[in-house]
Amino acid sequence: MAVFAAGATPIPLYDTYGRVDGLTPDEFSLVAVAYFACAVFALLVLGRLSNHHGRRPVSVAALLIATAGCVTLLFVHGFLVLLIGRALQGLAAGIASSAIGSYAVDTAAGRPRWLVATVATAASTVGLALGVFISAALVQFAPAPRELSYILFAVLLIGCAVALSTRPETVARTPGALAALIPRLRVPAVSRPYLPVAAAIFVATWAFGGYFNSFGPSIAAEDLGSHSPLIAAAVFASYMAPSVVGGIAAGRFNPATAQRIGMTIVAVAGTGLAFASAAGLLPLFLTAGVLGGIGMGLATAGSMSTLLPEAEPVERAGLLAVIYAISYTGSAIPALISGQLSRIVSLPAITAGYAALAAVAWFVTLVAARSPKPRS
């Protein structure tokens, strides 16, 4: 949660960077792409290191890289420094998604099955929501608005690294770390039948995450009429924060049902976002974002429940790397395309494109979702 919270700290400052430093929506989308691309690189190349070097040291490394990203962002006055800082944060997020995510799964033995899926999916979105609101409050009300939030989260991350370094290791150190750097998209055979539907869900739901990451502050300012950092944070968090509610609710359904209900909600929410953006209706936009976040939590937790529990412990880091590589790619590619289109196409039209992507994933889920058979 701390890694992802730190990754959200620049979001409330985007309007400031645009008005004071001259950054543009297409540059913000490129910054988001850098974040997602570095996360995918970390997952594909570094995602299995924790199987060999241990969960704890690789997790601590992720926290320290995230700290370096915060320190870099202290000096943003143009595009390049923002790009480098966000790239470091994306690298940290990718390593954390695999190493810290696997550490959480390793230590969840004997707990309810839904809890593992919820932690694996909701820690990132809840962290993003907390980070953006804390940062927005500091930007709007505290001194040194361009620096204080980065300093606060850098200190938090260092504290987490110190605390984590005292925890026990869950996997034995083994040789082969160098070979593990060669990207291998390996999914356990028992999980493969459920991957296509899960991939469609991850792409569509994380694409909306990239949409809010790239365009949330711009939409708040241009279409919804507010330059307040807290409103920008509310727009961003309206989709991220409620996912934990959906993740917990997913435990009441079998995985396929959770996927279907979740994607139905996401598709409806996407339509609401498109209409609210075009009409300039802030309450409707926030409401649609909240609904979309709940649907995302339901659908992604259901997808995790079809994939993760079927895998053996040694397979989980690699499987999580594949899952998050799909998810981040689903964020990055639409953000790259829509960022370039933002030069010639209105933001409401871009929102409608994201809604259409959600509708396609909803149809795939409705037709093809199925739950794993109970193990004997």
PLY file of the C-alpha trace (Angstrom):
ply
format ascii 1.0
element vertex 376
property float x
property float y
property float z
element edge 375
property int vertex1
property int vertex2
end_header
0.00 0.00 0.00
2.85 2.39 0.82
4.52 1.86 -2.57
1.31 2.59 -4.46
0.37 5.49 -2.17
3.71 7.10 -2.96
3.02 6.47 -6.66
-0.14 8.59 -6.44
1.48 11.65 -4.85
2.12 13.55 -8.12
-1.51 13.33 -9.30
-2.88 16.36 -7.37
0.07 18.43 -8.61
-0.63 17.82 -12.32
-2.82 20.91 -12.57
-0.01 22.96 -10.98
2.56 21.46 -13.31
0.30 22.30 -16.24
-0.43 25.91 -15.23
3.01 26.83 -13.83
5.43 24.62 -15.77
3.50 24.30 -19.05
3.04 20.53 -19.15
0.25 19.30 -21.44
-2.28 16.40 -21.30
-0.34 14.40 -23.89
2.84 14.79 -21.78
0.96 13.58 -18.70
-0.20 10.55 -20.68
3.42 9.83 -21.71
4.42 10.08 -18.04
1.71 7.53 -17.21
2.98 5.27 -20.00
6.52 5.49 -18.56
5.15 4.45 -15.17
3.28 1.47 -16.63
6.12 0.47 -19.00
8.67 0.38 -16.18
6.24 -1.63 -14.07
5.86 -4.17 -16.90
9.65 -4.31 -17.34
10.09 -4.99 -13.62
7.45 -7.71 -13.70
8.80 -9.49 -16.78
12.53 -9.17 -16.06
12.69 -8.92 -12.25
9.44 -10.63 -11.30
11.00 -13.99 -10.38
14.03 -12.70 -8.48
12.29 -13.13 -5.14
12.11 -16.90 -5.82
15.93 -16.96 -5.71
17.09 -14.05 -3.54
14.15 -14.26 -1.14
10.98 -12.22 -0.75
12.39 -9.91 1.94
15.47 -8.40 0.23
13.66 -7.91 -3.09
10.72 -6.30 -1.28
13.07 -3.93 0.56
14.68 -3.03 -2.78
11.24 -2.10 -4.14
10.66 0.23 -1.18
14.03 1.94 -1.66
13.44 2.46 -5.40
10.06 4.01 -4.57
11.87 6.31 -2.14
14.26 7.35 -4.92
11.24 8.20 -7.08
9.85 10.50 -4.38
13.21 12.24 -3.98
13.46 12.79 -7.75
9.98 14.33 -7.87
11.04 16.99 -5.36
12.77 18.75 -8.26
10.02 18.72 -10.92
9.92 21.88 -13.02
9.53 20.26 -16.40
8.64 17.12 -18.31
11.92 15.14 -18.06
12.27 15.11 -14.26
8.60 14.14 -13.87
9.14 11.35 -16.40
12.19 9.99 -14.52
10.49 10.17 -11.12
7.37 8.38 -12.38
9.53 5.77 -14.14
11.24 4.97 -10.81
7.85 4.73 -9.12
6.63 2.37 -11.85
9.73 0.19 -11.45
9.08 0.00 -7.71
5.40 -0.82 -8.27
6.30 -3.67 -10.61
8.79 -5.23 -8.20
6.39 -4.75 -5.27
3.48 -6.33 -7.17
5.47 -9.55 -7.55
7.74 -9.73 -4.49
5.59 -8.10 -1.80
2.44 -9.59 -3.35
3.98 -13.08 -3.19
5.13 -12.41 0.38
1.53 -11.57 1.31
0.23 -14.73 -0.36
2.94 -16.84 1.34
1.90 -15.61 4.79
-1.85 -16.03 4.22
-1.99 -19.80 4.73
-5.08 -20.95 6.59
-6.99 -17.75 5.99
-10.16 -17.37 3.87
-9.58 -17.82 0.17
-11.14 -14.45 -0.66
-8.67 -12.66 1.63
-5.67 -13.64 -0.50
-7.34 -12.36 -3.67
-8.46 -9.14 -1.96
-4.99 -8.36 -0.62
-3.42 -9.11 -4.00
-5.80 -6.77 -5.81
-6.90 -4.11 -3.32
-3.58 -3.14 -1.72
-2.60 -1.27 -4.87
-5.90 0.55 -5.41
-6.42 1.42 -1.73
-2.83 2.64 -1.56
-3.35 4.82 -4.63
-6.51 6.32 -3.15
-4.90 7.05 0.22
-1.83 8.54 -1.44
-3.76 10.85 -3.72
-5.99 12.20 -0.92
-3.11 12.74 1.52
-1.10 14.46 -1.20
-4.06 16.61 -2.27
-4.69 17.78 1.30
-1.03 18.70 1.71
-0.96 20.50 -1.65
-4.08 22.52 -0.86
-3.56 23.32 2.83
0.05 22.73 3.90
3.23 24.75 3.26
5.68 23.75 0.50
2.90 22.14 -1.61
5.33 20.92 -4.30
7.62 19.15 -1.85
5.94 18.13 1.41
4.00 15.09 0.18
7.11 13.61 -1.46
9.12 14.08 1.74
6.37 12.49 3.85
6.09 9.40 1.66
9.85 9.03 1.33
10.07 8.85 5.13
7.16 6.36 5.23
8.81 4.11 2.63
12.12 4.08 4.49
10.24 3.17 7.67
8.53 0.30 5.84
11.89 -0.93 4.53
13.35 -0.94 8.04
10.29 -2.75 9.44
10.21 -5.33 6.64
13.92 -6.09 7.08
13.11 -7.50 10.54
10.49 -9.99 9.27
11.16 -13.69 8.60
11.88 -14.98 5.11
9.30 -17.31 3.52
11.34 -18.92 0.71
14.82 -20.43 0.71
17.56 -18.77 -1.32
18.32 -20.81 -4.44
20.72 -20.44 -7.40
19.53 -19.38 -10.83
18.82 -15.68 -10.26
20.69 -14.67 -13.43
18.65 -17.05 -15.56
15.51 -15.70 -13.90
16.19 -12.32 -15.53
15.25 -13.79 -18.91
11.56 -12.94 -19.40
9.36 -16.03 -19.33
5.61 -15.66 -19.47
4.85 -18.87 -17.62
1.37 -19.66 -16.35
0.79 -22.92 -14.41
-1.18 -25.45 -16.41
-3.99 -25.52 -13.84
-4.46 -21.75 -14.18
-4.31 -21.47 -17.97
-7.98 -22.24 -18.78
-9.05 -19.23 -16.69
-6.50 -16.75 -18.02
-8.28 -15.45 -21.19
-11.34 -14.15 -19.34
-9.20 -12.87 -16.49
-6.93 -11.08 -18.99
-9.91 -9.34 -20.61
-11.04 -8.19 -17.16
-7.59 -7.00 -16.11
-7.11 -5.04 -19.34
-10.50 -3.31 -19.24
-10.47 -2.44 -15.52
-6.84 -1.34 -15.40
-7.36 0.69 -18.58
-9.78 2.83 -16.58
-7.07 3.12 -13.92
-4.74 4.47 -16.60
-7.50 6.81 -17.77
-7.87 8.36 -14.31
-4.08 8.45 -13.93
-3.56 10.26 -17.23
-6.66 12.44 -17.55
-8.29 12.68 -14.10
-6.90 16.13 -13.18
-7.43 17.44 -16.73
-11.05 16.28 -16.75
-11.61 17.84 -13.33
-10.25 21.17 -14.59
-11.51 21.28 -18.19
-14.80 19.34 -18.17
-15.92 19.48 -14.55
-14.81 23.05 -13.82
-12.56 22.61 -10.76
-8.85 23.36 -10.20
-8.96 22.15 -6.57
-6.35 19.45 -5.79
-8.90 17.74 -3.54
-11.42 17.53 -6.39
-8.70 16.11 -8.65
-7.95 13.59 -5.90
-11.65 12.73 -5.55
-11.92 12.13 -9.30
-8.87 9.84 -9.22
-9.85 8.03 -6.00
-13.51 7.60 -6.93
-12.45 4.63 -9.07
-9.50 3.36 -7.02
-10.74 3.35 -3.43
-14.03 1.42 -3.72
-12.32 -1.60 -5.29
-11.64 -2.98 -1.80
-15.43 -3.10 -1.23
-15.85 -5.12 -4.39
-12.94 -7.36 -3.41
-14.54 -8.21 -0.07
-17.96 -8.70 -1.67
-16.44 -11.15 -4.15
-16.10 -13.66 -1.30
-19.89 -14.05 -1.29
-19.94 -15.42 -4.84
-18.19 -18.11 -6.79
-15.39 -16.63 -8.96
-17.27 -16.68 -12.27
-20.31 -14.97 -10.76
-18.08 -12.30 -9.21
-16.49 -11.73 -12.61
-19.85 -11.37 -14.38
-21.41 -9.06 -11.79
-18.25 -6.97 -11.55
-17.90 -6.41 -15.29
-21.60 -5.59 -15.63
-21.11 -2.83 -13.07
-17.93 -1.62 -14.82
-19.70 -1.45 -18.20
-22.59 0.55 -16.73
-20.13 2.84 -14.92
-18.19 3.43 -18.13
-21.36 4.66 -19.82
-22.01 6.96 -16.87
-18.49 8.38 -17.01
-18.82 9.12 -20.72
-22.15 10.91 -20.24
-20.99 12.85 -17.17
-17.79 13.97 -18.90
-19.72 15.24 -21.91
-22.35 17.00 -19.76
-19.90 18.38 -17.16
-21.73 16.71 -14.25
-19.26 16.26 -11.39
-21.63 14.35 -9.00
-22.54 11.85 -11.73
-18.89 11.45 -12.71
-17.87 10.68 -9.12
-20.82 8.30 -8.66
-19.96 6.43 -11.86
-16.33 6.25 -10.73
-17.33 4.74 -7.39
-19.53 2.15 -9.10
-16.73 1.32 -11.53
-14.30 0.83 -8.66
-16.67 -1.57 -6.88
-17.11 -3.48 -10.13
-13.36 -3.57 -10.66
-12.85 -5.04 -7.18
-15.48 -7.73 -7.77
-14.22 -8.69 -11.22
-10.49 -8.68 -10.44
-10.85 -10.49 -7.10
-12.96 -13.11 -8.86
-10.26 -13.41 -11.50
-7.52 -13.76 -8.88
-9.59 -16.50 -7.23
-9.61 -18.47 -10.49
-5.84 -18.14 -10.94
-3.84 -17.86 -7.71
-5.18 -20.63 -5.44
-4.66 -23.19 -8.20
-0.90 -22.45 -8.39
1.80 -23.95 -6.18
3.78 -21.56 -3.92
6.88 -21.64 -6.14
4.74 -20.68 -9.14
3.01 -17.67 -7.58
5.67 -14.99 -8.15
5.83 -15.84 -11.85
2.05 -16.00 -12.15
1.63 -12.65 -10.38
4.22 -11.20 -12.74
2.15 -12.35 -15.73
-1.09 -11.04 -14.19
0.33 -7.61 -13.47
2.18 -7.45 -16.79
-1.16 -7.94 -18.53
-2.77 -5.36 -16.24
-0.11 -2.68 -16.67
-0.02 -3.24 -20.42
-3.80 -2.79 -20.40
-3.21 0.56 -18.71
-0.28 1.68 -20.83
-1.42 1.02 -24.41
-4.82 2.78 -24.16
-3.13 5.65 -22.28
-0.52 6.00 -25.04
-3.13 5.96 -27.81
-5.57 8.28 -26.04
-2.75 10.66 -25.06
-1.89 11.18 -28.70
-5.56 11.45 -29.65
-6.08 14.13 -26.97
-4.38 16.60 -29.33
-7.24 16.30 -31.80
-10.11 14.62 -29.90
-12.06 15.91 -26.90
-11.71 14.29 -23.49
-15.39 13.20 -23.45
-14.79 11.32 -26.72
-11.75 9.61 -25.18
-13.89 8.63 -22.18
-16.42 7.05 -24.55
-13.61 4.97 -26.06
-12.73 3.56 -22.66
-16.41 2.78 -22.06
-16.49 0.83 -25.34
-13.46 -1.23 -24.23
-15.26 -2.07 -20.96
-18.34 -3.16 -22.93
-16.25 -5.60 -25.01
-14.68 -7.13 -21.87
-18.15 -7.38 -20.29
-19.42 -9.40 -23.25
-16.40 -11.75 -23.15
-16.90 -12.29 -19.42
-20.62 -12.89 -19.73
-20.05 -15.59 -22.34
-16.88 -17.35 -21.18
-16.39 -16.97 -17.39
-16.28 -20.19 -15.36
-15.11 -21.21 -11.89
-12.43 -23.78 -11.00
-13.59 -27.18 -9.81
-13.14 -27.68 -6.06
-9.99 -29.59 -5.15
-10.35 -32.94 -3.43
0 1
1 2
2 3
3 4
4 5
5 6
6 7
7 8
8 9
9 10
10 11
11 12
12 13
13 14
14 15
15 16
16 17
17 18
18 19
19 20
20 21
21 22
22 23
23 24
24 25
25 26
26 27
27 28
28 29
29 30
30 31
31 32
32 33
33 34
34 35
35 36
36 37
37 38
38 39
39 40
40 41
41 42
42 43
43 44
44 45
45 46
46 47
47 48
48 49
49 50
50 51
51 52
52 53
53 54
54 55
55 56
56 57
57 58
58 59
59 60
60 61
61 62
62 63
63 64
64 65
65 66
66 67
67 68
68 69
69 70
70 71
71 72
72 73
73 74
74 75
75 76
76 77
77 78
78 79
79 80
80 81
81 82
82 83
83 84
84 85
85 86
86 87
87 88
88 89
89 90
90 91
91 92
92 93
93 94
94 95
95 96
96 97
97 98
98 99
99 100
100 101
101 102
102 103
103 104
104 105
105 106
106 107
107 108
108 109
109 110
110 111
111 112
112 113
113 114
114 115
115 116
116 117
117 118
118 119
119 120
120 121
121 122
122 123
123 124
124 125
125 126
126 127
127 128
128 129
129 130
130 131
131 132
132 133
133 134
134 135
135 136
136 137
137 138
138 139
139 140
140 141
141 142
142 143
143 144
144 145
145 146
146 147
147 148
148 149
149 150
150 151
151 152
152 153
153 154
154 155
155 156
156 157
157 158
158 159
159 160
160 161
161 162
162 163
163 164
164 165
165 166
166 167
167 168
168 169
169 170
170 171
171 172
172 173
173 174
174 175
175 176
176 177
177 178
178 179
179 180
180 181
181 182
182 183
183 184
184 185
185 186
186 187
187 188
188 189
189 190
190 191
191 192
192 193
193 194
194 195
195 196
196 197
197 198
198 199
199 200
200 201
201 202
202 203
203 204
204 205
205 206
206 207
207 208
208 209
209 210
210 211
211 212
212 213
213 214
214 215
215 216
216 217
217 218
218 219
219 220
220 221
221 222
222 223
223 224
224 225
225 226
226 227
227 228
228 229
229 230
230 231
231 232
232 233
233 234
234 235
235 236
236 237
237 238
238 239
239 240
240 241
241 242
242 243
243 244
244 245
245 246
246 247
247 248
248 249
249 250
250 251
251 252
252 253
253 254
254 255
255 256
256 257
257 258
258 259
259 260
260 261
261 262
262 263
263 264
264 265
265 266
266 267
267 268
268 269
269 270
270 271
271 272
272 273
273 274
274 275
275 276
276 277
277 278
278 279
279 280
280 281
281 282
282 283
283 284
284 285
285 286
286 287
287 288
288 289
289 290
290 291
291 292
292 293
293 294
294 295
295 296
296 297
297 298
298 299
299 300
300 301
301 302
302 303
303 304
304 305
305 306
306 307
307 308
308 309
309 310
310 311
311 312
312 313
313 314
314 315
315 316
316 317
317 318
318 319
319 320
320 321
321 322
322 323
323 324
324 325
325 326
326 327
327 328
328 329
329 330
330 331
331 332
332 333
333 334
334 335
335 336
336 337
337 338
338 339
339 340
340 341
341 342
342 343
343 344
344 345
345 346
346 347
347 348
348 349
349 350
350 351
351 352
352 353
353 354
354 355
355 356
356 357
357 358
358 359
359 360
360 361
361 362
362 363
363 364
364 365
365 366
366 367
367 368
368 369
369 370
370 371
371 372
372 373
373 374
374 375
